[in-house]
Amino acid sequence: MWGILLVFGFYLWNDLSPDIDLPDRGPRAPDFALTQMNGETFQLSRHRGEVVVLNVWATWCPPCRVEIPGFVELQDQFAEDGVQFVGLSVDEQGLDAVREFGRTNELNYPQVASRSVAWKKYGQTRTVPRTYVIDKAGRVRYRHTGLLLKGALEPVLNELSAEEYSASEMSALEADEMTTR
């Protein structure tokens, strides 16, 4: 019992007083294009100019289920600031599992599924949840493995959504990206 209380207390303390230190730059986020639950394609590179929160999760994962309501709230809160959440499920049943989960849970952001994209492009680990925050220039500026509560993610979104890039800065970033490929 004390162990559970200690773990819960740690997460609560971390949520109330997060230590966020964002680097000025980060690695380019690997692009992907996957079919969403609604049949449309979600392609990460089409969201350049927005802050994207990529959450690698699974329906069978208890911490994933705990953090999703906070992500739903943050999607509503930051939508007008150019923040887009996307869930990348690693469920063996793919989108079928996510659809079933969605019947009883509110999901207001795109959901895709691919174990291979999660593995090959976003860390060769089966650990979930994993969250990556990608800045407007398409770079991974924040990553977190494990339960990520709303209060810990909110300062990251405030900072990254407030960043401004001029057209020439975006062009320079894209040119730099092309030379590193």
Buried (B, 14 or more C-beta within 10 A) or exposed (E): EEEEEEEEEEBEEBBEEBEEEBEEEBEBBBEBEBBBBEEEEBEBEEBBEBBBBBBBBBBBBEBBBBBBEBBBBBBEEBBEEBBBBBBBBBBEEBBBBBBEBBEEEEBEBBBBBBBEBBBEBBBEEEEBBBBBBBBBBBBBBBBBEEBBBBBBBBBBBEBBBEEEBEEEEBEEBEEEEEEEE
